[in-house]
Amino acid sequence: MVGQGKSRQPKYQRIAADLKAAIEAGDYLPGDRLPGENTLMATYEVARMTARQAIGVLQSEGLTEARKGAGVFVRDFRPLRRQGIKRLSQEQWGNGRSIWATDTEGRSVEVDQVTVGEQPAPERIAHVLGLEPGDPVCVRERRFVLDGKPVLLSASYLPAQLVAGSAIVQENTGPGGIYARLDELGHKPVRFREEIRSRMPSQGEADALRLAAGTPVILVCRTAFTEDGRPVEVNEMTLDAASYVLEYGFES
């Protein structure tokens, strides 16, 4: 495993590359414990800090997880392939299916935290929805858990007057979710816009998603529009970057 090449990479990156190659080759399977700092120090003849940095690279890329008092283990989790276009088709929500069904491929997903309430619209949300800052909006906040791992925080904002009295203001929106209910209200979404960026998480986000140190988050802001171009929902999502592959398939 010891690298003999004359790579100009820092030593910790070369060690991390060796460990990643071993994981990809199946030398270490999901759930297996990786060599500890002492073993890496002896094998590569490096200082403890260098060994620690190498292990940190794997954790930041979502390949491993640290278990207090036990060591570092290969992460036993298969990333979600988020099909950004297919999941929003009317064929999904119009037939009573969750848009999540496209991503999860039969895996166990649940929403373990839901809060629904009316709040004054933040300026950024009011601007997109064509409201005045402080106008009332219905806010739906949820945490999605896949195979026991929190992977997504979501906050949907809708004009309060538009959805008043509908199932959208309830915790359970029913088959097809928000978009099916908007359709029933005469505000069917026909076009979506998603803006994507990434950054390091806040402490609250890191705690809620149980992120390993150094793991970034992906921010997806989606706006749903009706046939006449009216924006009816803004959904701000925070994704564990190590848990997702973003896929967009479209015709040329």
Secondary structure, DSSP 8 states (H G I E B T S, - for coil): ----S---S-HHHHHHHHHHHHHHTTSS-TT-B---HHHHHHHHT--HHHHHHHHHHHHHTTSEEEETTTEEEE-----EEEETTGGGSHHHHTTT--TTHHHHTT--EEEEEEEEEEEE--HHHHHHHT--TT-EEEEEEEEEEETTEEEEEEEEEEEHHHHTTSGGGSS---TTHHHHHHHHTT----EEEEEEEEE---HHHHHHHT--TT--EEEEEEEEE-TTS-EEEEEEEEEEGGGEEEE-----
